[in-house]
Amino acid sequence: MRGVLALDALVTDGNGLAYLAFAGPLGDLLGVGRATLTGLGLLLAGYAIAVGVPAARRQPPRPAVLAVIGLNLGWVVLSLVAVAVWPGLTTAGLVWIPAQAAAVGLFVVLQSTALRRTGR
């Protein structure tokens, strides 16, 4: 469980920091805008810290893991809704957003499986 949570935190933080560092160019590339990516970058960087806290524990608490799973699932759903309704997404945005949602969905599966295997 710890490894899956740590990987989630690492990937999320990398994504968030990239959004913060390159908000202008990435916003133009994806068709979402600088302000949106800056906000998402801050959100993701903070979320990465929140995921890293239970990952650092010898046995991550079940409520924390369930919260991470639920929030990740929410990210997947909102990403897919965004693709359906966001005006002005570029082709890159139409590819990147579902790809990112799929990666987060994989974390949901891995975290859920690890939680079941721990029996907690």
N, C-alpha and C positions, 0 to 999 in steps of 0.2 A: 504494500500500500504506500509506504513512504516513498519508494522510487517513482511510482506513478504520479503521486502528488508533487514530488520535486520536479519531475520532468514537465508537468503541467505549469508549475510556477516559472520554470526557466523559459519555456516557450512563450508563455503569456508575457513575461517581462521583456523578452527580446522583441516581441511584436509591439508592445506598448512603447518601448524606448525607440524603436524604428519609427513609429507613428509620430512621436514627439520630435525626434531629430530631423525627420524628413517630411514633416506635415505638408509643406507646400508642394514639393514634387510628387509625393505619393497621392496627395489629394487630387492633383491634376490628373495623374495617371488613372486613378480609380473613379474619378468623377464625383467625389464626395466633399471636397473642400477642405481647406486648411483648418478652419475652426473645428469642424467635426472630427478630424483626425487628431487634433491636439486634445480635445475632450476625451476621445476614446483612448488615446495614449495615456493620459492621466488615470483614467478609470482602470485600464489594464495593468499599469504599473502598481497601482494600489491593490488591485485584486491579486496580483502575483505575490505580493507580500502576505496578504491574507491566506493564500493557499500554502505559502512557504512555512507559515507558523505551525500548522498541524503536521506538515511534512517533516519538520525538524524534531518532532516528538518520537520517542521510541515506539509508542503505539498511538497513532493518531486517533483522537476521540471520534466515535461513531457520529455524533451530531455534527461535528465539523466536516466530516467526509460527506455526509448526506447533504449538507449545505453546499459544498463544492459541486457535488453531482447535480443538485437542483439548479444552481446558478449556471453551470455549464450547459445544462439542457435548455435553460432560458435563453442563453446566448445563441444556441443553435436555432431555436425557433425565431428569435428576433432577427437573426441574420437572414433567414429565408424570407421572412416578411419584408425586410428591407429590400431584398432583390426584387420582390414583386411590386413594391410601391414606390421605391426611391426614383425620383425623376433625375435624369442626366447621368446615370451610371454609364461608364464607358465599357467597352468589351472587356478590358482588364478587370474592372470592378465586378462585372457579371461573372467573371471566372474566379477572381480572388475571394469574394465574399462566400460563395458556396464551398470553395475549397477550404477556407478557414473554418467554416461551420462543420465540415466533414472531419477536420482534424480535432476540433473540440468535441464532436460527437464520438470520436474514437476514445478520447479521454473519459467520456461518460461511460462507455462500455468497459474500458479497462478498470476504472475506479469502481464501478458496480460489481464487476467480476471479483476484484480483489476484496471488496467488502464482504461479498458472499463467502469467499474462501476463508476469510479470517473467522467467520462464524460469529462475528460480533454485531 
